[in-house]
Amino acid sequence: MGGFKKFLLRGNIVDLAVAVIVGATFSGLVQALVADLITPLIGAVTGGRKPHFADYSFTVNGSQFRYGDFVNHLISFLVIAAIVYWLVIVPVQRLIHLFEHDRAAATRQCPECLSEIPAEARRCAHCTARLVPESEKPRPTA
């Protein structure tokens, strides 16, 4: 029983549960935005009589195909994807780029064994080659 309790109270499980709850709530919010604001706006701009796509359908051989609800879900998906991209993916990519840039500035390659070492190292930890720290190297003059 103690192992199960530890499993349930691990940070990953709690974080995942919070993410699912927030994601479901956010999805409902975006679906309401699409159904109540974006869809009627598109209907008004295109001059359609029906302000909601959910009512749109066509019939083939007596079978009714309700494509309007699909259009609503497609718009919801695109809005959610755009928000996730612009508010999550782009900022995370920028942070990763900044961390990589800082890491690259703090390290260099050993000329002997080509391993990554601190920029101010005087000896390579991998091949023990003697090195001149970056701060002591002569700067080229223009």
Secondary structure, 3 states (H helix, E strand, C coil): CHHHHHHHCCHHHHHHHHHHHHHHHHHHHHHHHHHHHHHHHHHHHHCCCCCCHHHCCEEECCEEECHHHHHHHHHHHHHHHHHHHHHHHHHHHHHHHHHHHHHHHHEEECCCCCCEEECCCCECCCCCCECCCHHHCCCCCC
